[in-house]
Amino acid sequence: MLAIQNKQSITVARAMIRLMWDIKNKRPVLFLEDFYPDSISNQFRIVLIKFATRRAEQLGIHLLSKEGNPESIAYENPISSLGSNAPFVYVDALHEIQTEGKFDIPNSQILYTPYRKMQDATAEKFKITTYEPANFEEEEKKVISKSSNANF
């Protein structure tokens, strides 16, 4: 889980991140679930997406989500969870409980790809401008500072 907490350690924004499997291509992918609450600020969304993107970069795998934007590119395959020790799992993207942690998520969108050629082509095709502050750590501190000072 990715979470933003205020000074009182209360979670004010969160998104689940799952390690999933693309059965067709036989490779792992990361899947970023819905943001909660729905009313979180764009700054919080950006920070959560950045953390998820960094993890995907470190692992060298795709980052996918159900929530896309007009520039998003659809991922070509459904992705699968291969199971869990838990008897049931609530999956935000499917809005339902899945037994034994086995489920498929169809129609996801690519948020990050480790294939540079694809990133460049996508950015050029859709004229994507990525939010990339020169110093992400400083921007991150600003967001965290704002959440600490807010009345939640």
OpenMM code with the backbone's topology and positions (N, CA, C; nanometers):
from openmm import Vec3, app, unit

residues = "MET LEU ALA ILE GLN ASN LYS GLN SER ILE THR VAL ALA ARG ALA MET ILE ARG LEU MET TRP ASP ILE LYS ASN LYS ARG PRO VAL LEU PHE LEU GLU ASP PHE TYR PRO ASP SER ILE SER ASN GLN PHE ARG ILE VAL LEU ILE LYS PHE ALA THR ARG ARG ALA GLU GLN LEU GLY ILE HIS LEU LEU SER LYS GLU GLY ASN PRO GLU SER ILE ALA TYR GLU ASN PRO ILE SER SER LEU GLY SER ASN ALA PRO PHE VAL TYR VAL ASP ALA LEU HIS GLU ILE GLN THR GLU GLY LYS PHE ASP ILE PRO ASN SER GLN ILE LEU TYR THR PRO TYR ARG LYS MET GLN ASP ALA THR ALA GLU LYS PHE LYS ILE THR THR TYR GLU PRO ALA ASN PHE GLU GLU GLU GLU LYS LYS VAL ILE SER LYS SER SER ASN ALA ASN PHE".split()
positions = [
    Vec3(0.0847, -0.1170, 0.0000),
    Vec3(0.0000, 0.0000, 0.0000),
    Vec3(0.0894, 0.1234, 0.0000),
    Vec3(0.0505, 0.2211, -0.0789),
    Vec3(0.1150, 0.3518, -0.0772),
    Vec3(0.0215, 0.4439, -0.0004),
    Vec3(0.0746, 0.5196, 0.0940),
    Vec3(-0.0114, 0.6048, 0.1764),
    Vec3(0.0563, 0.7369, 0.2079),
    Vec3(-0.0267, 0.8389, 0.2238),
    Vec3(0.0180, 0.9698, 0.2712),
    Vec3(-0.0520, 0.9909, 0.4043),
    Vec3(0.0279, 1.0216, 0.5070),
    Vec3(-0.0274, 1.0424, 0.6409),
    Vec3(0.0000, 1.1838, 0.6887),
    Vec3(-0.0893, 1.2333, 0.7763),
    Vec3(-0.0668, 1.3653, 0.8352),
    Vec3(0.0189, 1.3509, 0.9621),
    Vec3(0.0401, 1.4613, 1.0346),
    Vec3(0.1264, 1.4581, 1.1538),
    Vec3(0.0745, 1.3651, 1.2633),
    Vec3(-0.0555, 1.3406, 1.2625),
    Vec3(-0.1148, 1.2526, 1.3622),
    Vec3(-0.1139, 1.1056, 1.3174),
    Vec3(-0.0398, 1.0780, 1.2114),
    Vec3(-0.0284, 0.9433, 1.1540),
    Vec3(-0.1610, 0.8888, 1.1025),
    Vec3(-0.2497, 0.9787, 1.0638),
    Vec3(-0.3764, 0.9387, 1.0036),
    Vec3(-0.3572, 0.9364, 0.8526),
    Vec3(-0.3948, 0.8264, 0.7918),
    Vec3(-0.3826, 0.8146, 0.6463),
    Vec3(-0.4859, 0.9047, 0.5810),
    Vec3(-0.4383, 0.9981, 0.4974),
    Vec3(-0.5270, 1.0931, 0.4303),
    Vec3(-0.5432, 1.0616, 0.2818),
    Vec3(-0.4578, 0.9756, 0.2294),
    Vec3(-0.4673, 0.9314, 0.0903),
    Vec3(-0.3937, 0.7994, 0.0783),
    Vec3(-0.4473, 0.7110, -0.0057),
    Vec3(-0.3806, 0.5827, -0.0243),
    Vec3(-0.4189, 0.5206, -0.1577),
    Vec3(-0.3331, 0.4285, -0.2012),
    Vec3(-0.3602, 0.3451, -0.3191),
    Vec3(-0.2878, 0.2128, -0.2970),
    Vec3(-0.3562, 0.1054, -0.3264),
    Vec3(-0.2945, -0.0265, -0.3177),
    Vec3(-0.2118, -0.0482, -0.4443),
    Vec3(-0.1018, -0.1193, -0.4300),
    Vec3(-0.0192, -0.1552, -0.5454),
    Vec3(-0.0004, -0.3065, -0.5402),
    Vec3(-0.0233, -0.3700, -0.6535),
    Vec3(-0.0196, -0.5162, -0.6584),
    Vec3(0.0830, -0.5638, -0.7613),
    Vec3(0.1512, -0.6707, -0.7273),
    Vec3(0.2376, -0.7385, -0.8234),
    Vec3(0.1495, -0.8419, -0.8935),
    Vec3(0.1333, -0.8255, -1.0242),
    Vec3(0.0441, -0.9106, -1.1032),
    Vec3(0.1261, -0.9831, -1.2102),
    Vec3(0.0594, -1.0680, -1.2877),
    Vec3(0.1262, -1.1484, -1.3882),
    Vec3(0.0546, -1.1363, -1.5219),
    Vec3(0.1326, -1.1066, -1.6267),
    Vec3(0.0825, -1.1081, -1.7644),
    Vec3(0.1086, -1.2489, -1.8165),
    Vec3(0.0041, -1.3302, -1.8237),
    Vec3(0.0194, -1.4711, -1.8620),
    Vec3(0.0651, -1.4838, -2.0071),
    Vec3(0.0110, -1.4008, -2.0958),
    Vec3(0.0468, -1.4101, -2.2385),
    Vec3(0.1958, -1.3822, -2.2610),
    Vec3(0.2466, -1.2760, -2.1990),
    Vec3(0.3878, -1.2386, -2.2183),
    Vec3(0.4804, -1.2984, -2.1144),
    Vec3(0.4230, -1.3692, -2.0169),
    Vec3(0.5015, -1.4349, -1.9114),
    Vec3(0.5971, -1.3384, -1.8426),
    Vec3(0.5361, -1.2287, -1.7904),
    Vec3(0.6177, -1.1306, -1.7187),
    Vec3(0.5343, -1.0631, -1.6098),
    Vec3(0.6022, -1.0201, -1.5034),
    Vec3(0.5310, -0.9494, -1.3965),
    Vec3(0.5014, -0.8051, -1.4365),
    Vec3(0.3985, -0.7482, -1.3771),
    Vec3(0.3639, -0.6073, -1.3927),
    Vec3(0.3186, -0.5558, -1.2567),
    Vec3(0.3320, -0.4266, -1.2354),
    Vec3(0.2749, -0.3647, -1.1159),
    Vec3(0.1417, -0.3028, -1.1551),
    Vec3(0.0450, -0.3143, -1.0653),
    Vec3(-0.0872, -0.2572, -1.0903),
    Vec3(-0.1222, -0.1623, -0.9763),
    Vec3(-0.1519, -0.0372, -1.0103),
    Vec3(-0.1889, 0.0649, -0.9128),
    Vec3(-0.3413, 0.0717, -0.9066),
    Vec3(-0.3955, 0.0411, -0.7876),
    Vec3(-0.5405, 0.0428, -0.7670),
    Vec3(-0.5926, 0.1868, -0.7593),
    Vec3(-0.7237, 0.1994, -0.7407),
    Vec3(-0.7882, 0.3300, -0.7278),
    Vec3(-0.7337, 0.4070, -0.6084),
    Vec3(-0.7424, 0.5395, -0.6166),
    Vec3(-0.7020, 0.6270, -0.5068),
    Vec3(-0.8183, 0.6425, -0.4089),
    Vec3(-0.7847, 0.6491, -0.2804),
    Vec3(-0.8865, 0.6751, -0.1780),
    Vec3(-0.8365, 0.7822, -0.0852),
    Vec3(-0.9214, 0.8736, -0.0458),
    Vec3(-1.0568, 0.8898, -0.0955),
    Vec3(-1.0553, 0.9471, -0.2371),
    Vec3(-1.1692, 0.9425, -0.3035),
    Vec3(-1.1788, 0.9955, -0.4402),
    Vec3(-1.1459, 1.1442, -0.4468),
    Vec3(-1.1675, 1.2131, -0.3359),
    Vec3(-1.1522, 1.3585, -0.3328),
    Vec3(-1.0097, 1.4059, -0.3047),
    Vec3(-0.9098, 1.3164, -0.3093),
    Vec3(-0.7727, 1.3620, -0.2797),
    Vec3(-0.7270, 1.4617, -0.3857),
    Vec3(-0.6368, 1.5460, -0.3465),
    Vec3(-0.5871, 1.6499, -0.4368),
    Vec3(-0.5022, 1.5886, -0.5484),
    Vec3(-0.4884, 1.6639, -0.6560),
    Vec3(-0.4023, 1.6196, -0.7657),
    Vec3(-0.2578, 1.6055, -0.7201),
    Vec3(-0.2146, 1.6916, -0.6261),
    Vec3(-0.0780, 1.6813, -0.5752),
    Vec3(-0.0562, 1.5456, -0.5082),
    Vec3(-0.1520, 1.4999, -0.4299),
    Vec3(-0.1394, 1.3704, -0.3642),
    Vec3(-0.1393, 1.2584, -0.4682),
    Vec3(-0.2241, 1.2697, -0.5689),
    Vec3(-0.2277, 1.1684, -0.6757),
    Vec3(-0.0919, 1.1598, -0.7452),
    Vec3(-0.0358, 1.2757, -0.7755),
    Vec3(0.0936, 1.2797, -0.8433),
    Vec3(0.2009, 1.2130, -0.7587),
    Vec3(0.2032, 1.2409, -0.6294),
    Vec3(0.3037, 1.1807, -0.5410),
    Vec3(0.2862, 1.0291, -0.5365),
    Vec3(0.1629, 0.9812, -0.5228),
    Vec3(0.1393, 0.8362, -0.5186),
    Vec3(0.1794, 0.7699, -0.6506),
    Vec3(0.1471, 0.8334, -0.7623),
    Vec3(0.1867, 0.7789, -0.8928),
    Vec3(0.3384, 0.7786, -0.9061),
    Vec3(0.4036, 0.8840, -0.8593),
    Vec3(0.5502, 0.8908, -0.8674),
    Vec3(0.6159, 0.7794, -0.7868),
    Vec3(0.5649, 0.7543, -0.6665),
    Vec3(0.6209, 0.6450, -0.5868),
    Vec3(0.6027, 0.5111, -0.6583),
    Vec3(0.4844, 0.4878, -0.7133),
    Vec3(0.4579, 0.3625, -0.7854),
    Vec3(0.5473, 0.3524, -0.9094),
    Vec3(0.5649, 0.4642, -0.9780),
    Vec3(0.6507, 0.4654, -1.0980),
    Vec3(0.7947, 0.4341, -1.0610),
    Vec3(0.8422, 0.4924, -0.9532),
    Vec3(0.9801, 0.4632, -0.9084),
    Vec3(0.9984, 0.3147, -0.8817),
    Vec3(0.8977, 0.2532, -0.8191),
    Vec3(0.9094, 0.1097, -0.7889),
    Vec3(0.9118, 0.0294, -0.9184),
    Vec3(0.8267, 0.0640, -1.0139),
    Vec3(0.8254, -0.0051, -1.1429),
    Vec3(0.9596, 0.0126, -1.2141),
    Vec3(1.0167, 0.1322, -1.2064),
    Vec3(1.1484, 0.1574, -1.2658),
    Vec3(1.2537, 0.0687, -1.2006),
    Vec3(1.2519, 0.0617, -1.0682),
    Vec3(1.3497, -0.0208, -0.9959),
    Vec3(1.3386, -0.1676, -1.0369),
    Vec3(1.2167, -0.2140, -1.0569),
    Vec3(1.1935, -0.3543, -1.0928),
    Vec3(1.2077, -0.3798, -1.2432),
    Vec3(1.2059, -0.2731, -1.3228),
    Vec3(1.2163, -0.2878, -1.4675),
    Vec3(1.0909, -0.3488, -1.5299),
    Vec3(0.9728, -0.3135, -1.4739),
    Vec3(0.8468, -0.3693, -1.5255),
    Vec3(0.7448, -0.2582, -1.5479),
    Vec3(0.6374, -0.2930, -1.6206),
    Vec3(0.5299, -0.1981, -1.6483),
    Vec3(0.4559, -0.1595, -1.5199),
    Vec3(0.4035, -0.0372, -1.5178),
    Vec3(0.3094, 0.0069, -1.4151),
    Vec3(0.1777, 0.0314, -1.4874),
    Vec3(0.0730, -0.0362, -1.4403),
    Vec3(-0.0583, -0.0278, -1.5029),
    Vec3(-0.1608, 0.0229, -1.4027),
    Vec3(-0.2748, 0.0689, -1.4537),
    Vec3(-0.3845, 0.1143, -1.3690),
    Vec3(-0.5140, 0.1084, -1.4486),
    Vec3(-0.6258, 0.1031, -1.3794),
    Vec3(-0.7561, 0.1152, -1.4460),
    Vec3(-0.7831, 0.2612, -1.4772),
    Vec3(-0.7322, 0.3497, -1.3910),
    Vec3(-0.7533, 0.4931, -1.4088),
    Vec3(-0.6513, 0.5451, -1.5093),
    Vec3(-0.6985, 0.5851, -1.6240),
    Vec3(-0.6095, 0.6411, -1.7241),
    Vec3(-0.6418, 0.7881, -1.7433),
    Vec3(-0.5918, 0.8410, -1.8506),
    Vec3(-0.6237, 0.9775, -1.8903),
    Vec3(-0.6345, 0.9769, -2.0423),
    Vec3(-0.6715, 1.0887, -2.1044),
    Vec3(-0.6890, 1.0869, -2.2507),
    Vec3(-0.5650, 1.0424, -2.3283),
    Vec3(-0.4470, 1.0574, -2.2685),
    Vec3(-0.3236, 1.0181, -2.3366),
    Vec3(-0.2823, 0.8741, -2.3095),
    Vec3(-0.3531, 0.8056, -2.2208),
    Vec3(-0.3142, 0.6694, -2.1835),
    Vec3(-0.3216, 0.5742, -2.3022),
    Vec3(-0.2385, 0.4730, -2.2947),
    Vec3(-0.2388, 0.3668, -2.3950),
    Vec3(-0.2842, 0.2400, -2.3255),
    Vec3(-0.3736, 0.1683, -2.3887),
    Vec3(-0.4248, 0.0449, -2.3298),
    Vec3(-0.3160, -0.0622, -2.3282),
    Vec3(-0.3125, -0.1383, -2.2186),
    Vec3(-0.2233, -0.2534, -2.2108),
    Vec3(-0.2907, -0.3662, -2.2862),
    Vec3(-0.2143, -0.4402, -2.3645),
    Vec3(-0.2729, -0.5353, -2.4599),
    Vec3(-0.3326, -0.6613, -2.3985),
    Vec3(-0.2994, -0.6950, -2.2750),
    Vec3(-0.3431, -0.8221, -2.2171),
    Vec3(-0.4102, -0.8017, -2.0822),
    Vec3(-0.4987, -0.8956, -2.0469),
    Vec3(-0.5453, -0.8945, -1.9079),
    Vec3(-0.4296, -0.9357, -1.8182),
    Vec3(-0.4355, -0.8939, -1.6946),
    Vec3(-0.3321, -0.9322, -1.5986),
    Vec3(-0.3967, -1.0152, -1.4885),
    Vec3(-0.3177, -1.1016, -1.4274),
    Vec3(-0.3725, -1.1979, -1.3315),
    Vec3(-0.3019, -1.1937, -1.1981),
    Vec3(-0.3804, -1.2178, -1.0944),
    Vec3(-0.3251, -1.2445, -0.9626),
    Vec3(-0.3211, -1.3959, -0.9501),
    Vec3(-0.2090, -1.4482, -0.9104),
    Vec3(-0.1919, -1.5941, -0.9078),
    Vec3(-0.2346, -1.6579, -0.7764),
    Vec3(-0.2895, -1.5777, -0.6855),
    Vec3(-0.3402, -1.6358, -0.5624),
    Vec3(-0.2848, -1.5689, -0.4392),
    Vec3(-0.3429, -1.6071, -0.3256),
    Vec3(-0.3072, -1.5473, -0.1977),
    Vec3(-0.3349, -1.6475, -0.0872),
    Vec3(-0.2700, -1.6293, 0.0263),
    Vec3(-0.3000, -1.7116, 0.1429),
    Vec3(-0.4307, -1.6701, 0.2089),
    Vec3(-0.4770, -1.5499, 0.1795),
    Vec3(-0.6025, -1.5010, 0.2369),
    Vec3(-0.7208, -1.5704, 0.1689),
    Vec3(-0.8271, -1.6006, 0.2440),
    Vec3(-0.9426, -1.6675, 0.1845),
    Vec3(-1.0188, -1.5790, 0.0866),
    Vec3(-1.0101, -1.4467, 0.1043),
    Vec3(-1.0719, -1.3549, 0.0095),
    Vec3(-0.9953, -1.2230, 0.0087),
    Vec3(-1.0065, -1.1509, -0.1037),
    Vec3(-0.9372, -1.0236, -0.1228),
    Vec3(-1.0347, -0.9281, -0.1896),
    Vec3(-1.0447, -0.8048, -0.1376),
    Vec3(-1.1255, -0.7040, -0.2067),
    Vec3(-1.0363, -0.6370, -0.3106),
    Vec3(-1.0835, -0.6322, -0.4343),
    Vec3(-1.0070, -0.5732, -0.5441),
    Vec3(-1.0770, -0.4447, -0.5875),
    Vec3(-1.0114, -0.3316, -0.5622),
    Vec3(-1.0707, -0.2022, -0.5959),
    Vec3(-1.1064, -0.1921, -0.7434),
    Vec3(-1.0182, -0.2382, -0.8300),
    Vec3(-1.0385, -0.2258, -0.9747),
    Vec3(-1.1609, -0.3035, -1.0234),
    Vec3(-1.1974, -0.4087, -0.9521),
    Vec3(-1.3132, -0.4895, -0.9903),
    Vec3(-1.4361, -0.4576, -0.9051),
    Vec3(-1.4157, -0.3812, -0.7995),
    Vec3(-1.5239, -0.3430, -0.7072),
    Vec3(-1.5941, -0.4638, -0.6483),
    Vec3(-1.5148, -0.5668, -0.6159),
    Vec3(-1.5749, -0.6861, -0.5559),
    Vec3(-1.4697, -0.7713, -0.4862),
    Vec3(-1.5188, -0.8659, -0.4062),
    Vec3(-1.4337, -0.9591, -0.3337),
    Vec3(-1.4010, -1.0774, -0.4243),
    Vec3(-1.2741, -1.1187, -0.4203),
    Vec3(-1.2287, -1.2344, -0.4973),
    Vec3(-1.1808, -1.3414, -0.3993),
    Vec3(-1.2182, -1.4653, -0.4246),
    Vec3(-1.1782, -1.5734, -0.3345),
    Vec3(-1.0389, -1.6237, -0.3673),
    Vec3(-0.9658, -1.6596, -0.2639),
    Vec3(-0.8307, -1.7141, -0.2721),
    Vec3(-0.7326, -1.6235, -0.3456),
    Vec3(-0.7700, -1.4983, -0.3631),
    Vec3(-0.6802, -1.4025, -0.4264),
    Vec3(-0.6546, -1.4265, -0.5734),
    Vec3(-0.7387, -1.5075, -0.6383),
    Vec3(-0.7208, -1.5341, -0.7813),
    Vec3(-0.8215, -1.4524, -0.8607),
    Vec3(-0.7679, -1.3679, -0.9500),
    Vec3(-0.8558, -1.2845, -1.0324),
    Vec3(-0.7781, -1.2284, -1.1505),
    Vec3(-0.8523, -1.1828, -1.2493),
    Vec3(-0.7960, -1.1177, -1.3677),
    Vec3(-0.8474, -0.9745, -1.3737),
    Vec3(-0.7633, -0.8850, -1.4208),
    Vec3(-0.8035, -0.7463, -1.4433),
    Vec3(-0.7869, -0.7174, -1.5922),
    Vec3(-0.8987, -0.6966, -1.6623),
    Vec3(-0.8910, -0.6641, -1.8041),
    Vec3(-0.8785, -0.5124, -1.8250),
    Vec3(-0.8427, -0.4722, -1.9434),
    Vec3(-0.8503, -0.3316, -1.9858),
    Vec3(-0.7753, -0.2337, -1.8967),
    Vec3(-0.6509, -0.2617, -1.8671),
    Vec3(-0.5736, -0.1661, -1.7880),
    Vec3(-0.5000, -0.0697, -1.8815),
    Vec3(-0.4519, 0.0378, -1.8221),
    Vec3(-0.3818, 0.1434, -1.8948),
    Vec3(-0.2355, 0.1470, -1.8512),
    Vec3(-0.1474, 0.1797, -1.9433),
    Vec3(-0.0044, 0.1876, -1.9122),
    Vec3(0.0266, 0.3248, -1.8524),
    Vec3(0.0795, 0.3250, -1.7304),
    Vec3(0.1258, 0.4487, -1.6679),
    Vec3(0.2762, 0.4655, -1.6857),
    Vec3(0.3470, 0.3538, -1.6924),
    Vec3(0.4922, 0.3551, -1.7103),
    Vec3(0.5314, 0.2281, -1.7829),
    Vec3(0.6237, 0.2406, -1.8747),
    Vec3(0.6808, 0.1234, -1.9408),
    Vec3(0.8325, 0.1305, -1.9326),
    Vec3(0.8974, 0.0177, -1.9099),
    Vec3(1.0437, 0.0184, -1.9032),
    Vec3(1.1090, 0.0273, -2.0404),
    Vec3(1.0288, 0.0207, -2.1450),
    Vec3(1.0835, 0.0222, -2.2807),
    Vec3(1.0900, 0.1652, -2.3314),
    Vec3(1.2077, 0.2222, -2.3307),
    Vec3(1.2279, 0.3637, -2.3627),
    Vec3(1.1715, 0.4013, -2.4996),
    Vec3(1.1888, 0.3146, -2.5994),
    Vec3(1.1379, 0.3468, -2.7322),
    Vec3(0.9868, 0.3670, -2.7279),
    Vec3(0.9203, 0.2820, -2.6532),
    Vec3(0.7754, 0.2928, -2.6432),
    Vec3(0.7364, 0.4213, -2.5713),
    Vec3(0.8097, 0.4569, -2.4650),
    Vec3(0.7811, 0.5808, -2.3924),
    Vec3(0.7959, 0.7011, -2.4844),
    Vec3(0.9057, 0.7064, -2.5584),
    Vec3(0.9305, 0.8196, -2.6463),
    Vec3(0.8244, 0.8292, -2.7554),
    Vec3(0.7888, 0.7159, -2.8152),
    Vec3(0.6885, 0.7147, -2.9214),
    Vec3(0.5523, 0.7575, -2.8666),
    Vec3(0.5186, 0.7093, -2.7493),
    Vec3(0.3913, 0.7448, -2.6861),
    Vec3(0.3875, 0.8938, -2.6567),
    Vec3(0.4929, 0.9452, -2.5993),
    Vec3(0.4986, 1.0874, -2.5652),
    Vec3(0.4864, 1.1731, -2.6906),
    Vec3(0.5551, 1.1334, -2.7965),
    Vec3(0.5504, 1.2099, -2.9206),
    Vec3(0.4124, 1.2017, -2.9848),
    Vec3(0.3554, 1.0833, -2.9894),
    Vec3(0.2250, 1.0625, -3.0538),
    Vec3(0.1148, 1.1431, -2.9866),
    Vec3(0.1150, 1.1458, -2.8538),
    Vec3(0.0067, 1.2101, -2.7816),
    Vec3(0.0447, 1.3451, -2.7214),
    Vec3(0.1641, 1.3941, -2.7537),
    Vec3(0.2104, 1.5231, -2.7020),
    Vec3(0.1994, 1.5280, -2.5495),
    Vec3(0.2468, 1.4220, -2.4863),
    Vec3(0.2385, 1.4116, -2.3412),
    Vec3(0.3450, 1.4983, -2.2767),
    Vec3(0.3028, 1.5755, -2.1794),
    Vec3(0.3981, 1.6489, -2.0962),
    Vec3(0.3875, 1.5900, -1.9570),
    Vec3(0.4941, 1.5344, -1.9106),
    Vec3(0.4957, 1.4660, -1.7817),
    Vec3(0.5310, 1.5641, -1.6722),
    Vec3(0.4606, 1.5520, -1.5587),
    Vec3(0.4949, 1.6316, -1.4416),
    Vec3(0.6226, 1.5734, -1.3834),
    Vec3(0.7318, 1.6436, -1.3984),
    Vec3(0.8615, 1.5935, -1.3514),
    Vec3(0.9385, 1.7086, -1.2897),
    Vec3(0.9143, 1.7382, -1.1612),
    Vec3(0.9891, 1.8481, -1.1006),
    Vec3(1.1388, 1.8198, -1.1020),
    Vec3(1.2161, 1.9254, -1.1114),
    Vec3(1.3615, 1.9101, -1.1153),
    Vec3(1.4118, 1.8382, -0.9907),
    Vec3(1.3496, 1.8649, -0.8786),
    Vec3(1.3916, 1.8012, -0.7547),
    Vec3(1.2683, 1.7377, -0.6905),
    Vec3(1.2423, 1.6119, -0.7232),
    Vec3(1.1232, 1.5430, -0.6746),
    Vec3(1.1177, 1.5392, -0.5230),
    Vec3(1.2308, 1.5210, -0.4575),
    Vec3(1.2318, 1.5129, -0.3119),
    Vec3(1.1817, 1.6432, -0.2494),
    Vec3(1.2205, 1.7574, -0.3064),
    Vec3(1.1734, 1.8862, -0.2539),
    Vec3(1.0230, 1.8996, -0.2736),
    Vec3(0.9729, 1.8611, -0.3905),
    Vec3(0.8291, 1.8671, -0.4187),
    Vec3(0.7527, 1.7754, -0.3235),
    Vec3(0.8094, 1.6595, -0.2988),
    Vec3(0.7498, 1.5626, -0.2077),
    Vec3(0.7379, 1.6211, -0.0673),
    Vec3(0.8429, 1.6897, -0.0209),
    Vec3(0.8417, 1.7522, 0.1117),
    Vec3(0.7327, 1.8586, 0.1207),
    Vec3(0.7126, 1.9351, 0.0119),
    Vec3(0.6089, 2.0381, 0.0101),
    Vec3(0.4710, 1.9749, 0.0288),
    Vec3(0.4454, 1.8676, -0.0435),
    Vec3(0.3156, 1.8010, -0.0340),
    Vec3(0.2954, 1.7454, 0.1056),
    Vec3(0.3972, 1.6820, 0.1586),
    Vec3(0.3874, 1.6240, 0.2922),
    Vec3(0.3684, 1.7355, 0.3954),
    Vec3(0.4385, 1.8453, 0.3778),
    Vec3(0.4252, 1.9580, 0.4690),
    Vec3(0.2829, 2.0134, 0.4637),
    Vec3(0.2272, 2.0269, 0.3435),
    Vec3(0.0901, 2.0769, 0.3299),
    Vec3(-0.0081, 1.9821, 0.3971),
    Vec3(0.0132, 1.8508, 0.3815),
    Vec3(-0.0801, 1.7555, 0.4428),
    Vec3(-0.0676, 1.7589, 0.5941),
    Vec3(0.0504, 1.7882, 0.6441),
    Vec3(0.0720, 1.7939, 0.7890),
    Vec3(0.0030, 1.9141, 0.8514),
    Vec3(-0.0040, 2.0223, 0.7742),
    Vec3(-0.0629, 2.1452, 0.8269),
    Vec3(-0.2131, 2.1553, 0.8022),
    Vec3(-0.2682, 2.0678, 0.7211),
    Vec3(-0.4101, 2.0733, 0.6886),
    Vec3(-0.4933, 2.0168, 0.8029),
    Vec3(-0.6167, 2.0593, 0.8089),
    Vec3(-0.7099, 2.0060, 0.9083),
    Vec3(-0.7847, 1.8887, 0.8476),
    Vec3(-0.7481, 1.7674, 0.8871),
    Vec3(-0.8121, 1.6487, 0.8321),
    Vec3(-0.9093, 1.5924, 0.9316),
] * unit.nanometer
topology = app.Topology()
chain = topology.addChain("A")
for resn in residues:
    res = topology.addResidue(resn, chain)
    for name in ("N", "CA", "C"):
        topology.addAtom(name, app.Element.getBySymbol(name[0]), res)
